[in-house]
């Protein structure tokens, strides 16, 4: 693992116990210049995870607790008339920062959710016809409660597709929960998280990740995997080309964290479910057969031949 990346992970682990795989994958998304959807029950450490990353990476951090009365302007900002100057002045919204935590995003209105679409895809915000770029790097970590929880609604497919991965933290193991209790008896574990990189270092790491080599055989392998989601008899809606791009970028990040400047099939396989599962919709046949999206994707991984890479 690259030195700086390893330091970031070690700092985040001071505040987040027993979730090493999730921490690594969140860092991979940041290096791949994507956004993260954390789907989980309340209280398992999603906000703590985001705060720990913001401190370790010295990022400007803002959080919005999404409720039905949150307006799009709370996210994007708005213009207000300045009587002294006779001009409209822009008041920035919460999304203009490096790391934006959209907490319980599926509790707010569709109109407010859609305010995030441009900023997530284009890295810019348009208010009153004026477009403003977000700071670099820019990461959105959105959390949502499981569908069916009180006051929630499903995110539309167009918005789900903007998230590079969907991750679930889950309950801690028994020993990890004991450790969490012990750490909470003293100072806040977040206070022990130290800055190890700055914005320029992160941008440099992103450039290095983007330069990780992908052979033609691996490009074809990624395309075959994604294409298989569109041809499966139990999948009503397969992954889009945006899913293919996200899979390639996440594989590059996996290779980078492994200390390689080229990807291998196991990099693709490692992130395949995290990248693709939230981008597909199952049909009635799958539901009648009680087959999950994860099981179908595991089957696709077994069916699609992986190339042999000689390097």
C-alpha positions as CSV (number, residue, x, y, z in Angstrom):
1,X,0.0,0.0,0.0
2,X,1.2,3.5,-0.9
3,X,2.7,5.3,2.1
4,X,0.4,8.3,2.3
5,X,-2.7,6.1,1.7
6,X,-1.6,3.8,4.5
7,X,-1.2,6.8,6.9
8,X,-4.7,8.0,6.1
9,X,-6.2,4.6,6.8
10,X,-4.3,4.3,10.1
11,X,-5.6,7.7,11.2
12,X,-9.2,6.9,10.3
13,X,-9.0,3.6,12.2
14,X,-8.4,5.6,15.4
15,X,-12.0,6.7,15.2
16,X,-13.7,3.8,13.3
17,X,-13.2,0.4,14.8
18,X,-13.4,-2.9,13.0
19,X,-14.3,-1.5,9.6
20,X,-11.0,-1.8,7.8
21,X,-12.4,-2.9,4.5
22,X,-15.0,-0.1,4.4
23,X,-12.3,2.5,5.2
24,X,-10.1,1.2,2.3
25,X,-13.0,1.3,-0.1
26,X,-14.0,4.8,0.9
27,X,-10.4,5.9,0.3
28,X,-10.4,4.1,-3.1
29,X,-13.5,6.1,-4.1
30,X,-11.8,9.4,-3.1
31,X,-8.7,8.4,-5.1
32,X,-11.0,7.5,-8.1
33,X,-12.8,10.9,-7.8
34,X,-16.2,9.4,-7.1
35,X,-19.0,9.7,-4.5
36,X,-20.1,7.2,-1.9
37,X,-23.6,6.1,-0.8
38,X,-23.7,4.5,2.7
39,X,-26.9,2.5,3.2
40,X,-27.3,1.4,6.8
41,X,-29.3,1.8,10.0
42,X,-28.6,4.8,12.2
43,X,-25.9,4.8,14.8
44,X,-23.2,2.5,13.2
45,X,-20.6,5.2,12.6
46,X,-21.3,6.7,9.2
47,X,-20.9,10.3,10.3
48,X,-17.9,9.4,12.3
49,X,-16.3,7.8,9.2
50,X,-16.8,11.0,7.2
51,X,-15.5,13.2,9.9
52,X,-12.4,11.1,10.4
53,X,-11.6,11.3,6.7
54,X,-12.1,15.0,6.7
55,X,-9.6,15.4,9.6
56,X,-7.0,13.0,8.3
57,X,-7.1,14.6,4.8
58,X,-7.4,18.2,6.0
59,X,-10.6,18.7,4.0
60,X,-13.3,21.5,4.4
61,X,-16.2,19.5,5.7
62,X,-20.0,20.3,5.8
63,X,-23.0,18.2,6.8
64,X,-26.7,18.6,6.1
65,X,-29.3,16.5,8.0
66,X,-31.8,15.9,5.2
67,X,-35.4,16.2,6.3
68,X,-38.6,17.0,4.3
69,X,-38.3,20.7,4.9
70,X,-34.7,21.0,3.6
71,X,-34.7,23.2,0.4
72,X,-32.5,22.9,-2.7
73,X,-31.1,26.3,-1.9
74,X,-29.8,24.9,1.4
75,X,-27.6,22.7,-0.8
76,X,-26.7,25.0,-3.7
77,X,-26.9,28.4,-2.1
78,X,-28.9,31.4,-3.2
79,X,-28.6,35.1,-4.3
80,X,-29.8,37.9,-2.1
81,X,-30.1,41.6,-2.9
82,X,-27.6,43.9,-1.2
83,X,-29.2,47.2,-0.7
84,X,-25.9,49.0,-0.1
85,X,-24.4,47.9,-3.5
86,X,-27.6,47.5,-5.4
87,X,-26.4,44.0,-6.6
88,X,-27.3,40.4,-6.0
89,X,-24.8,38.6,-3.7
90,X,-24.3,34.9,-3.7
91,X,-24.6,33.1,-0.4
92,X,-22.9,29.7,-0.7
93,X,-24.8,26.5,0.1
94,X,-23.6,23.6,2.2
95,X,-22.4,21.7,-0.9
96,X,-19.5,24.1,-1.6
97,X,-16.8,22.4,0.4
98,X,-14.3,19.5,-0.1
99,X,-16.3,16.8,1.7
100,X,-20.1,17.1,1.8
101,X,-22.0,14.7,4.1
102,X,-25.6,14.4,3.0
103,X,-27.1,12.6,6.0
104,X,-30.3,10.5,5.4
105,X,-30.6,11.7,1.9
106,X,-33.7,9.5,1.3
107,X,-35.7,11.4,3.9
108,X,-35.9,14.7,1.9
109,X,-37.9,15.7,-1.2
110,X,-37.0,14.6,-4.7
111,X,-36.5,18.3,-5.6
112,X,-33.8,18.7,-3.0
113,X,-32.2,15.4,-3.9
114,X,-32.0,16.5,-7.5
115,X,-30.1,19.6,-6.4
116,X,-27.2,17.3,-5.8
117,X,-27.1,15.9,-9.4
118,X,-25.2,18.7,-11.1
119,X,-22.7,19.1,-8.3
120,X,-22.0,15.3,-8.1
121,X,-21.7,14.9,-11.9
122,X,-20.1,18.1,-13.0
123,X,-18.4,19.4,-9.9
124,X,-20.2,22.7,-10.2
125,X,-23.2,24.6,-9.0
126,X,-25.4,26.9,-11.1
127,X,-27.5,29.6,-9.3
128,X,-29.3,32.4,-11.2
129,X,-27.4,31.4,-14.4
130,X,-24.0,31.6,-12.9
131,X,-21.9,28.5,-12.6
132,X,-19.4,28.1,-9.8
133,X,-17.0,25.2,-9.5
134,X,-16.6,23.2,-6.3
135,X,-13.3,23.1,-4.5
136,X,-10.9,20.3,-5.4
137,X,-10.9,17.6,-4.3
138,X,-14.7,17.2,-4.0
139,X,-16.4,14.2,-2.4
140,X,-20.0,13.6,-1.5
141,X,-20.8,10.9,1.1
142,X,-24.5,10.4,1.3
143,X,-26.2,8.1,3.9
144,X,-29.6,6.6,3.6
145,X,-31.6,4.4,5.9
146,X,-32.8,1.1,4.5
147,X,-35.9,1.5,2.2
148,X,-39.0,0.9,4.3
149,X,-37.8,2.8,7.3
150,X,-40.3,5.4,8.5
151,X,-40.2,8.6,6.4
152,X,-38.0,7.2,3.6
153,X,-38.4,7.0,-0.1
154,X,-36.3,5.3,-2.8
155,X,-33.7,7.3,-4.6
156,X,-34.4,7.5,-8.4
157,X,-32.1,5.4,-10.6
158,X,-30.6,8.6,-12.1
159,X,-29.3,9.7,-8.7
160,X,-28.2,6.2,-7.6
161,X,-26.1,6.0,-10.8
162,X,-24.1,9.1,-9.7
163,X,-22.7,7.3,-6.7
164,X,-19.5,5.3,-7.6
165,X,-20.2,2.7,-4.9
166,X,-22.8,1.7,-2.4
167,X,-21.4,0.4,0.9
168,X,-22.9,-1.0,4.1
169,X,-21.0,-0.7,7.4
170,X,-23.2,-3.1,9.4
171,X,-23.2,-3.8,13.1
172,X,-19.8,-4.1,14.8
173,X,-18.5,-7.5,15.9
174,X,-18.7,-8.2,19.7
175,X,-15.0,-7.5,20.4
176,X,-15.1,-4.3,18.3
177,X,-18.2,-3.1,20.2
178,X,-16.4,-3.6,23.4
179,X,-13.5,-1.5,22.1
180,X,-15.9,1.2,21.0
181,X,-17.3,1.4,24.5
182,X,-13.8,1.6,26.0
183,X,-12.8,4.4,23.7
184,X,-15.9,6.4,24.4
185,X,-15.0,6.5,28.1
186,X,-12.2,9.0,27.6
187,X,-11.7,11.7,25.0
188,X,-13.6,11.7,21.8
189,X,-11.6,9.3,19.4
190,X,-12.0,11.8,16.6
191,X,-9.8,14.2,18.6
192,X,-6.9,11.8,18.2
193,X,-7.2,11.8,14.3
194,X,-4.3,13.8,12.9
195,X,-3.8,15.5,9.5
196,X,-1.5,13.4,7.3
197,X,-2.1,15.0,3.9
198,X,-3.3,18.2,2.4
199,X,-5.5,19.0,-0.6
200,X,-2.5,19.1,-3.0
201,X,-1.3,15.7,-1.8
202,X,-4.8,14.2,-2.4
203,X,-4.9,15.7,-5.9
204,X,-1.5,14.3,-6.6
205,X,-2.7,10.8,-5.4
206,X,-5.7,11.1,-7.7
207,X,-3.5,11.9,-10.7
208,X,-1.3,8.9,-9.9
209,X,-4.4,6.7,-9.6
210,X,-5.8,7.9,-12.9
211,X,-2.4,6.9,-14.5
212,X,-2.7,3.3,-13.4
213,X,-2.4,1.2,-16.6
214,X,-5.4,-0.8,-17.9
215,X,-4.7,-3.3,-20.7
216,X,-7.0,-3.9,-23.6
217,X,-7.8,-7.3,-22.2
218,X,-8.9,-5.7,-18.9
219,X,-11.0,-3.1,-20.7
220,X,-12.7,-5.9,-22.5
221,X,-13.2,-7.9,-19.2
222,X,-14.9,-4.9,-17.6
223,X,-17.1,-4.4,-20.6
224,X,-18.1,-8.1,-20.6
225,X,-19.0,-8.0,-16.9
226,X,-21.2,-5.0,-17.3
227,X,-22.7,-6.3,-20.5
228,X,-23.7,-9.5,-18.7
229,X,-25.9,-7.4,-16.3
230,X,-27.9,-6.3,-19.3
231,X,-28.3,-9.8,-20.7
232,X,-29.2,-11.7,-17.5
233,X,-32.8,-13.0,-17.6
234,X,-33.5,-11.9,-14.0
235,X,-32.2,-8.4,-14.4
236,X,-34.7,-5.8,-15.7
237,X,-32.3,-2.9,-15.9
238,X,-28.6,-3.5,-16.3
239,X,-25.7,-1.2,-15.5
240,X,-25.1,1.8,-17.7
241,X,-21.8,2.9,-19.3
242,X,-21.3,5.1,-16.3
243,X,-21.1,1.9,-14.3
244,X,-18.3,0.6,-16.6
245,X,-16.3,3.8,-16.1
246,X,-16.8,3.6,-12.3
247,X,-15.7,0.0,-12.3
248,X,-12.5,0.8,-14.2
249,X,-11.7,3.8,-11.9
250,X,-12.3,1.7,-8.8
251,X,-10.1,-1.1,-10.1
252,X,-7.3,1.5,-10.7
253,X,-7.7,2.7,-7.1
254,X,-7.5,-0.9,-5.9
255,X,-4.3,-1.4,-7.8
256,X,-2.9,1.8,-6.5
257,X,-3.5,0.8,-2.9
258,X,-1.9,-2.5,-3.6
259,X,1.3,-0.7,-4.8
260,X,0.9,-1.6,-8.5
261,X,0.8,0.7,-11.5
262,X,-1.4,-1.7,-13.5
263,X,-4.7,-3.5,-12.7
264,X,-5.3,-7.2,-12.7
265,X,-8.6,-9.1,-12.7
266,X,-8.7,-9.4,-8.9
267,X,-8.9,-5.6,-8.7
268,X,-12.0,-5.6,-10.8
269,X,-13.5,-8.5,-8.9
270,X,-12.8,-6.9,-5.5
271,X,-15.0,-3.9,-6.3
272,X,-17.5,-5.3,-8.8
273,X,-20.5,-5.7,-6.4
274,X,-19.9,-2.4,-4.6
275,X,-19.9,-0.6,-7.9
276,X,-22.7,-2.4,-9.8
277,X,-25.2,-3.7,-7.2
278,X,-27.1,-0.4,-6.8
279,X,-27.2,0.2,-10.6
280,X,-29.3,-2.8,-11.5
281,X,-33.0,-3.6,-11.0
282,X,-34.3,-7.1,-10.7
283,X,-37.4,-8.4,-12.5
284,X,-40.4,-10.3,-11.0
285,X,-38.8,-13.7,-11.8
286,X,-35.8,-12.9,-9.5
287,X,-38.2,-11.8,-6.7
288,X,-40.3,-14.9,-7.0
289,X,-37.2,-17.0,-6.9
290,X,-35.9,-15.0,-3.9
291,X,-32.6,-14.3,-5.7
292,X,-30.7,-11.2,-4.5
293,X,-28.8,-8.8,-6.7
294,X,-25.6,-9.8,-4.9
295,X,-26.1,-13.4,-5.8
296,X,-26.7,-12.6,-9.4
297,X,-23.5,-10.5,-9.6
298,X,-21.5,-13.3,-7.9
299,X,-22.8,-15.6,-10.6
300,X,-21.8,-13.2,-13.3
301,X,-18.3,-13.1,-11.9
302,X,-18.1,-16.8,-12.1
303,X,-19.5,-17.0,-15.6
304,X,-17.4,-14.3,-17.3
305,X,-13.9,-15.5,-18.1
306,X,-11.1,-13.4,-16.6
307,X,-8.1,-12.8,-18.8
308,X,-4.6,-14.1,-17.8
309,X,-2.4,-11.1,-17.3
310,X,1.4,-11.5,-17.7
311,X,3.3,-8.5,-16.6
